[in-house]
Amino acid sequence: MAKKKGPEKGKDRPRPKKKRSGKGSGALTVAIAAVITIVAGLILISVYGGRAPWERPAKEILVYIADDEGVRLAPKKTLIPDGSVESEVREALRTAIRDGEGTIPESTRVLRVNIKQRSASVDLSKEVSEDHPGGSTGEILTVYSIVNTIALNFPEIEEVQILIEGRKAETLKGHIDISQPLKPDRKIIRE
C-alpha cells in the first residue's frame, strides 16, 4: 500500500489572514470623533445662543450694603439667576447677606419668601436678630438693606414685611419697628 500523500505544505490548506496593523483605522476613528464633536458644538451654540446649557440667564440688581463709614447704604451691582420673582428675591437677599460685609449677619438664612398684592413677606432665621451686633445705626442699615434690596429692584413689590422664624417681631434689637410692612427709604442711600 502506498502512502497517501497529503497536500503539499502551503498549497491546499487555507492560509491564516494577516492582521492589519490598525494604524489607518485609528486615524479614521479620531477624525470621525472630531467631526462629531464639532457638529455637536455647533448645534449647542445655535440652540443655546453661545451660553453653556447649564448657565441660566442672569439679571443685574443692586444690593444695598453698609458704606465704608457704616452710616449709610451703598448700592453694589451684582448678578442673580433669572427665575420667578420669589426665587429672585430669595437670591437677592442671599447675595446681600453673603456680600454685605456684615450689614446683615452672615449666619442669617432666608427661610421663605412670599409675594402677595405688591407686598413681600421675607421670613429670616433667628440669627438675623440673635447675631446682630446691635446699635440703632446698625439696625437701621440691616432693616433697610433688606427692604431696599427687595423693593428697589422689583417694581412689583412696594413694601416688605420682615418675619423672624415665621413670626412678626417688634424689632431686631430694640430700635426700629418691623412689626408692619416697610417701604424703601432712598434717603439712607449714599449718593
Phi and psi in degrees as GROMACS dihedral restraints (atoms count N, CA, C in turn):
[ dihedral_restraints ]
;  ai    aj    ak    al  type     phi  dphi    fc
    3     4     5     6     1   -91.2    20    10
    4     5     6     7     1   142.8    20    10
    6     7     8     9     1   -73.9    20    10
    7     8     9    10     1   136.4    20    10
    9    10    11    12     1   -78.4    20    10
   10    11    12    13     1   130.8    20    10
   12    13    14    15     1   -87.4    20    10
   13    14    15    16     1   134.7    20    10
   15    16    17    18     1   -79.4    20    10
   16    17    18    19     1   174.2    20    10
   18    19    20    21     1   -61.9    20    10
   19    20    21    22     1   146.8    20    10
   21    22    23    24     1   -65.4    20    10
   22    23    24    25     1   149.7    20    10
   24    25    26    27     1   -56.5    20    10
   25    26    27    28     1   128.0    20    10
   27    28    29    30     1    80.7    20    10
   28    29    30    31     1    -1.0    20    10
   30    31    32    33     1   -92.7    20    10
   31    32    33    34     1   -64.7    20    10
   33    34    35    36     1   -95.5    20    10
   34    35    36    37     1   -11.9    20    10
   36    37    38    39     1   -76.7    20    10
   37    38    39    40     1   140.6    20    10
   39    40    41    42     1   -67.7    20    10
   40    41    42    43     1   137.7    20    10
   42    43    44    45     1   -87.5    20    10
   43    44    45    46     1   141.7    20    10
   45    46    47    48     1   -67.9    20    10
   46    47    48    49     1   143.5    20    10
   48    49    50    51     1   -74.7    20    10
   49    50    51    52     1   143.9    20    10
   51    52    53    54     1   -76.0    20    10
   52    53    54    55     1   139.1    20    10
   54    55    56    57     1   -80.7    20    10
   55    56    57    58     1   139.1    20    10
   57    58    59    60     1   -80.1    20    10
   58    59    60    61     1   151.2    20    10
   60    61    62    63     1   -71.4    20    10
   61    62    63    64     1   -24.1    20    10
   63    64    65    66     1    83.9    20    10
   64    65    66    67     1     1.3    20    10
   66    67    68    69     1   -63.8    20    10
   67    68    69    70     1   -42.2    20    10
   69    70    71    72     1   -71.0    20    10
   70    71    72    73     1   -38.3    20    10
   72    73    74    75     1   -71.4    20    10
   73    74    75    76     1   -32.0    20    10
   75    76    77    78     1   -65.7    20    10
   76    77    78    79     1   -41.8    20    10
   78    79    80    81     1   -65.4    20    10
   79    80    81    82     1   -38.3    20    10
   81    82    83    84     1   -64.6    20    10
   82    83    84    85     1   -41.7    20    10
   84    85    86    87     1   -62.3    20    10
   85    86    87    88     1   -43.5    20    10
   87    88    89    90     1   -63.6    20    10
   88    89    90    91     1   -41.6    20    10
   90    91    92    93     1   -63.9    20    10
   91    92    93    94     1   -42.5    20    10
   93    94    95    96     1   -64.2    20    10
   94    95    96    97     1   -43.9    20    10
   96    97    98    99     1   -61.6    20    10
   97    98    99   100     1   -39.6    20    10
   99   100   101   102     1   -64.7    20    10
  100   101   102   103     1   -42.7    20    10
  102   103   104   105     1   -63.8    20    10
  103   104   105   106     1   -44.1    20    10
  105   106   107   108     1   -61.7    20    10
  106   107   108   109     1   -42.8    20    10
  108   109   110   111     1   -62.4    20    10
  109   110   111   112     1   -44.0    20    10
  111   112   113   114     1   -63.9    20    10
  112   113   114   115     1   -44.4    20    10
  114   115   116   117     1   -63.2    20    10
  115   116   117   118     1   -44.3    20    10
  117   118   119   120     1   -62.1    20    10
  118   119   120   121     1   -40.9    20    10
  120   121   122   123     1   -61.8    20    10
  121   122   123   124     1   -43.0    20    10
  123   124   125   126     1   -64.3    20    10
  124   125   126   127     1   -38.8    20    10
  126   127   128   129     1   -64.2    20    10
  127   128   129   130     1   -45.7    20    10
  129   130   131   132     1   -62.1    20    10
  130   131   132   133     1   -40.5    20    10
  132   133   134   135     1   -63.6    20    10
  133   134   135   136     1   -41.9    20    10
  135   136   137   138     1   -68.7    20    10
  136   137   138   139     1   -35.9    20    10
  138   139   140   141     1   -75.2    20    10
  139   140   141   142     1   -44.3    20    10
  141   142   143   144     1  -100.5    20    10
  142   143   144   145     1     7.3    20    10
  144   145   146   147     1    61.9    20    10
  145   146   147   148     1    35.2    20    10
  147   148   149   150     1    88.6    20    10
  148   149   150   151     1   -11.0    20    10
  150   151   152   153     1   -88.8    20    10
  151   152   153   154     1   145.7    20    10
  153   154   155   156     1   -66.7    20    10
  154   155   156   157     1   144.1    20    10
  156   157   158   159     1   -61.4    20    10
  157   158   159   160     1   -23.0    20    10
  159   160   161   162     1   -85.5    20    10
  160   161   162   163     1   -11.4    20    10
  162   163   164   165     1   -82.0    20    10
  163   164   165   166     1   133.1    20    10
  165   166   167   168     1   -97.0    20    10
  166   167   168   169     1   150.0    20    10
  168   169   170   171     1   -58.9    20    10
  169   170   171   172     1   146.7    20    10
  171   172   173   174     1  -114.2    20    10
  172   173   174   175     1   155.8    20    10
  174   175   176   177     1  -122.8    20    10
  175   176   177   178     1   133.2    20    10
  177   178   179   180     1   -86.2    20    10
  178   179   180   181     1   130.9    20    10
  180   181   182   183     1  -133.6    20    10
  181   182   183   184     1   172.6    20    10
  183   184   185   186     1  -113.6    20    10
  184   185   186   187     1   124.8    20    10
  186   187   188   189     1   -98.7    20    10
  187   188   189   190     1   144.9    20    10
  189   190   191   192     1  -106.7    20    10
  190   191   192   193     1   115.7    20    10
  192   193   194   195     1  -126.6    20    10
  193   194   195   196     1   164.1    20    10
  195   196   197   198     1   -61.0    20    10
  196   197   198   199     1   139.6    20    10
  198   199   200   201     1   -74.8    20    10
  199   200   201   202     1   179.2    20    10
  201   202   203   204     1   -60.9    20    10
  202   203   204   205     1   -31.0    20    10
  204   205   206   207     1   -84.3    20    10
  205   206   207   208     1   -13.6    20    10
  207   208   209   210     1    73.2    20    10
  208   209   210   211     1    28.3    20    10
  210   211   212   213     1  -121.2    20    10
  211   212   213   214     1   -15.9    20    10
  213   214   215   216     1  -138.5    20    10
  214   215   216   217     1   172.0    20    10
  216   217   218   219     1   -96.6    20    10
  217   218   219   220     1   143.2    20    10
  219   220   221   222     1  -121.0    20    10
  220   221   222   223     1   135.0    20    10
  222   223   224   225     1   -75.2    20    10
  223   224   225   226     1   141.4    20    10
  225   226   227   228     1  -131.1    20    10
  226   227   228   229     1   120.3    20    10
  228   229   230   231     1   -70.7    20    10
  229   230   231   232     1   140.3    20    10
  231   232   233   234     1  -154.6    20    10
  232   233   234   235     1   166.9    20    10
  234   235   236   237     1  -113.4    20    10
  235   236   237   238     1   139.1    20    10
  237   238   239   240     1  -127.5    20    10
  238   239   240   241     1   154.1    20    10
  240   241   242   243     1   -68.2    20    10
  241   242   243   244     1   141.2    20    10
  243   244   245   246     1   -63.8    20    10
  244   245   246   247     1   147.8    20    10
  246   247   248   249     1  -179.4    20    10
  247   248   249   250     1  -158.8    20    10
  249   250   251   252     1   -68.4    20    10
  250   251   252   253     1   161.8    20    10
  252   253   254   255     1   -59.3    20    10
  253   254   255   256     1   -42.1    20    10
  255   256   257   258     1   -59.7    20    10
  256   257   258   259     1   -45.3    20    10
  258   259   260   261     1   -68.8    20    10
  259   260   261   262     1   -35.0    20    10
  261   262   263   264     1   -67.7    20    10
  262   263   264   265     1   -40.6    20    10
  264   265   266   267     1   -63.0    20    10
  265   266   267   268     1   -45.1    20    10
  267   268   269   270     1   -57.9    20    10
  268   269   270   271     1   -45.9    20    10
  270   271   272   273     1   -68.6    20    10
  271   272   273   274     1   -36.4    20    10
  273   274   275   276     1   -61.6    20    10
  274   275   276   277     1   -43.5    20    10
  276   277   278   279     1   -65.7    20    10
  277   278   279   280     1   -43.4    20    10
  279   280   281   282     1   -59.4    20    10
  280   281   282   283     1   -39.3    20    10
  282   283   284   285     1   -66.9    20    10
  283   284   285   286     1   -42.7    20    10
  285   286   287   288     1   -62.1    20    10
  286   287   288   289     1   -37.7    20    10
  288   289   290   291     1   -68.5    20    10
  289   290   291   292     1   -48.5    20    10
  291   292   293   294     1   -68.1    20    10
  292   293   294   295     1   -43.5    20    10
  294   295   296   297     1  -100.6    20    10
  295   296   297   298     1     4.0    20    10
  297   298   299   300     1   -83.4    20    10
  298   299   300   301     1     3.0    20    10
  300   301   302   303     1    50.6    20    10
  301   302   303   304     1    42.2    20    10
  303   304   305   306     1    91.6    20    10
  304   305   306   307     1    -1.8    20    10
  306   307   308   309     1   -57.5    20    10
  307   308   309   310     1   -45.3    20    10
  309   310   311   312     1  -112.1    20    10
  310   311   312   313     1   130.6    20    10
  312   313   314   315     1   -51.0    20    10
  313   314   315   316     1   132.1    20    10
  315   316   317   318     1   -64.0    20    10
  316   317   318   319     1   -19.8    20    10
  318   319   320   321     1   -78.7    20    10
  319   320   321   322     1    -8.3    20    10
  321   322   323   324     1   -66.5    20    10
  322   323   324   325     1   134.8    20    10
  324   325   326   327     1  -114.0    20    10
  325   326   327   328     1   145.0    20    10
  327   328   329   330     1   -88.3    20    10
  328   329   330   331     1   113.7    20    10
  330   331   332   333     1   -86.7    20    10
  331   332   333   334     1   -47.4    20    10
  333   334   335   336     1  -151.6    20    10
  334   335   336   337     1   153.2    20    10
  336   337   338   339     1  -132.6    20    10
  337   338   339   340     1   130.4    20    10
  339   340   341   342     1  -133.8    20    10
  340   341   342   343     1   132.0    20    10
  342   343   344   345     1  -120.3    20    10
  343   344   345   346     1   125.9    20    10
  345   346   347   348     1  -147.7    20    10
  346   347   348   349     1   128.3    20    10
  348   349   350   351     1    47.7    20    10
  349   350   351   352     1    54.9    20    10
  351   352   353   354     1    66.0    20    10
  352   353   354   355     1    17.1    20    10
  354   355   356   357     1  -125.4    20    10
  355   356   357   358     1   132.9    20    10
  357   358   359   360     1  -104.3    20    10
  358   359   360   361     1   134.3    20    10
  360   361   362   363     1  -110.6    20    10
  361   362   363   364     1   119.4    20    10
  363   364   365   366     1  -115.4    20    10
  364   365   366   367     1   122.0    20    10
  366   367   368   369     1  -100.5    20    10
  367   368   369   370     1   116.9    20    10
  369   370   371   372     1  -111.8    20    10
  370   371   372   373     1   155.9    20    10
  372   373   374   375     1   -70.2    20    10
  373   374   375   376     1   161.6    20    10
  375   376   377   378     1   -60.8    20    10
  376   377   378   379     1   -19.2    20    10
  378   379   380   381     1   -62.8    20    10
  379   380   381   382     1   -23.6    20    10
  381   382   383   384     1   -59.0    20    10
  382   383   384   385     1   -31.3    20    10
  384   385   386   387     1   -98.2    20    10
  385   386   387   388     1   -48.3    20    10
  387   388   389   390     1   -63.3    20    10
  388   389   390   391     1   -38.4    20    10
  390   391   392   393     1   -96.0    20    10
  391   392   393   394     1     6.5    20    10
  393   394   395   396     1   -73.9    20    10
  394   395   396   397     1   136.0    20    10
  396   397   398   399     1   -71.3    20    10
  397   398   399   400     1   -14.8    20    10
  399   400   401   402     1    88.2    20    10
  400   401   402   403     1  -172.6    20    10
  402   403   404   405     1    89.4    20    10
  403   404   405   406     1   142.9    20    10
  405   406   407   408     1   -65.6    20    10
  406   407   408   409     1   -42.1    20    10
  408   409   410   411     1   -65.5    20    10
  409   410   411   412     1   -45.4    20    10
  411   412   413   414     1   -60.0    20    10
  412   413   414   415     1   -40.2    20    10
  414   415   416   417     1   -68.1    20    10
  415   416   417   418     1   -42.1    20    10
  417   418   419   420     1   -61.0    20    10
  418   419   420   421     1   -44.1    20    10
  420   421   422   423     1   -62.6    20    10
  421   422   423   424     1   -40.4    20    10
  423   424   425   426     1   -64.6    20    10
  424   425   426   427     1   -50.4    20    10
  426   427   428   429     1   -60.3    20    10
  427   428   429   430     1   -46.8    20    10
  429   430   431   432     1   -81.3    20    10
  430   431   432   433     1   -15.5    20    10
  432   433   434   435     1   -63.8    20    10
  433   434   435   436     1   -43.3    20    10
  435   436   437   438     1   -67.6    20    10
  436   437   438   439     1   -54.0    20    10
  438   439   440   441     1   -63.6    20    10
  439   440   441   442     1   -49.3    20    10
  441   442   443   444     1   -66.9    20    10
  442   443   444   445     1   -40.2    20    10
  444   445   446   447     1   -58.3    20    10
  445   446   447   448     1   -38.0    20    10
  447   448   449   450     1   -80.7    20    10
  448   449   450   451     1   -56.8    20    10
  450   451   452   453     1   -70.9    20    10
  451   452   453   454     1   -26.7    20    10
  453   454   455   456     1   -89.7    20    10
  454   455   456   457     1   -10.3    20    10
  456   457   458   459     1  -102.3    20    10
  457   458   459   460     1   -20.7    20    10
  459   460   461   462     1  -122.8    20    10
  460   461   462   463     1   100.6    20    10
  462   463   464   465     1   -60.9    20    10
  463   464   465   466     1   -21.5    20    10
  465   466   467   468     1   -77.3    20    10
  466   467   468   469     1    -3.5    20    10
  468   469   470   471     1  -116.6    20    10
  469   470   471   472     1   123.5    20    10
  471   472   473   474     1  -103.9    20    10
  472   473   474   475     1   -25.1    20    10
  474   475   476   477     1  -147.0    20    10
  475   476   477   478     1   159.8    20    10
  477   478   479   480     1  -132.5    20    10
  478   479   480   481     1   128.3    20    10
  480   481   482   483     1  -102.3    20    10
  481   482   483   484     1   121.4    20    10
  483   484   485   486     1   -94.0    20    10
  484   485   486   487     1   124.6    20    10
  486   487   488   489     1  -113.2    20    10
  487   488   489   490     1   151.0    20    10
  489   490   491   492     1  -121.4    20    10
  490   491   492   493     1   117.1    20    10
  492   493   494   495     1    53.1    20    10
  493   494   495   496     1    40.1    20    10
  495   496   497   498     1    84.3    20    10
  496   497   498   499     1     1.7    20    10
  498   499   500   501     1  -124.5    20    10
  499   500   501   502     1   150.3    20    10
  501   502   503   504     1   -69.8    20    10
  502   503   504   505     1   144.2    20    10
  504   505   506   507     1  -124.1    20    10
  505   506   507   508     1   154.2    20    10
  507   508   509   510     1   -70.1    20    10
  508   509   510   511     1   -48.2    20    10
  510   511   512   513     1  -149.5    20    10
  511   512   513   514     1   172.4    20    10
  513   514   515   516     1   -82.9    20    10
  514   515   516   517     1   -47.3    20    10
  516   517   518   519     1  -140.0    20    10
  517   518   519   520     1    22.8    20    10
  519   520   521   522     1    96.7    20    10
  520   521   522   523     1     8.7    20    10
  522   523   524   525     1  -117.5    20    10
  523   524   525   526     1   -37.0    20    10
  525   526   527   528     1  -127.9    20    10
  526   527   528   529     1   130.4    20    10
  528   529   530   531     1   -69.9    20    10
  529   530   531   532     1   119.3    20    10
  531   532   533   534     1  -117.3    20    10
  532   533   534   535     1    17.7    20    10
  534   535   536   537     1   -74.4    20    10
  535   536   537   538     1   -16.4    20    10
  537   538   539   540     1  -121.9    20    10
  538   539   540   541     1   159.5    20    10
  540   541   542   543     1   -60.0    20    10
  541   542   543   544     1   144.0    20    10
  543   544   545   546     1  -114.8    20    10
  544   545   546   547     1   144.6    20    10
  546   547   548   549     1   -93.9    20    10
  547   548   549   550     1   157.6    20    10
  549   550   551   552     1   -64.9    20    10
  550   551   552   553     1   154.5    20    10
  552   553   554   555     1  -123.9    20    10
  553   554   555   556     1   106.0    20    10
  555   556   557   558     1   -78.2    20    10
  556   557   558   559     1   -19.6    20    10
  558   559   560   561     1   -67.0    20    10
  559   560   561   562     1   -23.2    20    10
  561   562   563   564     1   -84.5    20    10
  562   563   564   565     1    -6.3    20    10
  564   565   566   567     1   -87.2    20    10
  565   566   567   568     1   129.9    20    10
  567   568   569   570     1   -66.0    20    10
  568   569   570   571     1   136.1    20    10
